[in-house]
Amino acid sequence: GNLNIIGGAITTNSTASRPDSVIFAGTEKQTFFKADSIGSASNIFFATLPGSIVDLGTTSIGGSTTTFTQAPGSTLITAHRSGLKGNLSVQGAISLPTNGNYEYDGIVTQVDSLLPATVNNLTINNSDTVSFPIAITVNGVLTLKKGILNNSVNSIVIGSTGSVVFAGGNTAVPIPGWPNG
């Protein structure tokens, strides 16, 4: 289900070697919302299970020794202006798999420096623009629902098993082999 933290902090009595956990397991979209400062989740292990869908919105997860591990086949959705880099400002380890699914669902320009260089599915559903400081390879489906995927500086490569769906969005420059919709 959804996890909303309106005030206060996530606290733990665990040691750094055995942190408490927040694990997203549902296959329906779940939201995580935290209204307070980014450093209020100390020594927490955040994780997703395969098939889970987690909407991080504009929330930042941070804190000392806090970690985030995304399972292969799970989906992260971000509306943060810095994408996943803004959502996951933890001081501990961050693990994002190359066979994970990612959706950019903002209403302002999003520039993300945390997305892995290879992903399974990538969805752009931002009424503005989304860009990445590195080239991205999509091995599943690149879905362009809304806005512009700015691939004018760093390319978007569609892997040998990948495809592109133009469903209202577009790219700044054509993707080789995929005429803009």
N, C-alpha and C positions, 0 to 999 in steps of 0.2 A: 503494500500500500504506500500511500504518500507519507512523507516525513516533513513536518513543518516545525521549525524552531523559531518562535517569535521573540523570545527574550532569554537572557541567561546564556548558559554554555552547556555543551556536552561535556560531562565530567566523567572521570574514571578513577577507580582505585587500583587499577592494574599497574604492573611494572612495565617499563619500556620493552622488556623482552617478551611480554605476554599482554599486548594491548587488548582492550575491549573492541568489539566489532559492530559495524553497521553493514549488513549485507542485503543488497537489493536482489530479490529472487523472482518477482512476478513477471509474467510474460505480457501483461497489459502495461501500458505506460504508467510509470510512477513518477511523482515529482519530489524533488528535494529542495526545500526552501529554508534558508537560514537568514533571519533579518538582522542579526548583530554582526559584530566585527569578525574578520577572517581568522583571527587567532583564537577563536573560542572552541576549537575542537582538538584538544591536545591529547596525544597518545591514543588515537583511534585508528583502527584498521577499517577503511571503507573498501567494499568490494562489490562486484556484480557477479551474478551467476550466468551461465550460458542461457541465451534466449531472453534475458531481462532487458527492459527498456527503461532508461532512467533519464528524465528531463531535469537537467541542472539549472535551467533558466539562466538568470544572471547572478545566481548565488556563488560565493567563493567559499571553498572548503580549504581551511588553512590550519596551522597549528604545528607546534613542535612535535616531532616524532610521529606525526600523523601520516598515513600512507593511503594510496588509492590503487587498487588492482582491478582492472576490467577483464572479465573473462572473454575468451574467444566466442564469437557469435552473439554477443550482447550489443546493445545500442546505447550510445550516449547522445543526448540532444543538448545543444547549448544556444543560449541567446546572449551570452556575455560578449561585450565588444572585443575582448581579447580571446574569444573562443574558449577552448578547453584550458589554455594557459591561464586565463582569468578565473575559470571555475576551480581549477586544481592548483591552488597556491600553497600546497602542503610542503613542509620542510623535509618530510621523509620521501621514500621511494614512490614513483609513479610508474605504473606498468599499463601501457595501452597496446593491445595486440594488433598485428598487421591484418588479422582476419576479424577485426571488430567492425562495427557499423557506426557511422557518425552522421549527425544531422545538424546543420546550422540554421537556426530558426529565429534569427534576430530581426530587429527593425532599424538597426543602425549598422554602419560599416563594421564588419568583423574581420580582424586580422589575427590568425592563430599560428603560433610558432610551436605548438605542442603536438599537433596531429602527426601520427607516424607517416613516413614517406610512402608506405604501402598500406592500403586499407581494402576492406571487402566492399561494402556499400557506402556511398557518400551522397547525401541529399542536401541540396541548397534550397532552402525555403525562407529566404531573407528578402524582404522587400527592397533592401539596399544592395550592398556588394559584399562578397566574401573573397578573401585572398589568403594565400599562404606564402611564407618566405622561402619555401623549398618546392621542388617539383613533387607532385603526388601521383602515384600509380593506383588506379582503381581496378581491382580484379573482379568485382561484382558489377553492380549497377550504379552509375552516376545519374542521379535524378535531379533535374533542374526544374523545380516547382515554381520558384518566384525569384526575382532579382537577377543579379549578374554574378557569375563566378569569374573573378578577374584572373585570368590565366595569361595576361599579356607579358608578365615578367617571368613567372615560373610556370612551366607547362603542367598540364594535366594529361597523364598518359593512361590510356585505356588498355588494360592487360589483355592477354590473348583470350581469356574467358569472360572479359568484361563487355559492357554495353552502355549506351547512353539513352536516356529518356528525356525528351524535351516536353515538359508539361506546364509551360508558362514562363519558365526562366530561360536564361541564355548564358553564353560565355562571351568574354570580351573579344577573343579571337577564336576562329574555328579550331576544333580539336581535329588533328589529322585523321582522316577517314570517317569523320562524323560531321556532316554538314549541319550548321546551326538550324534549329527548328523554327 
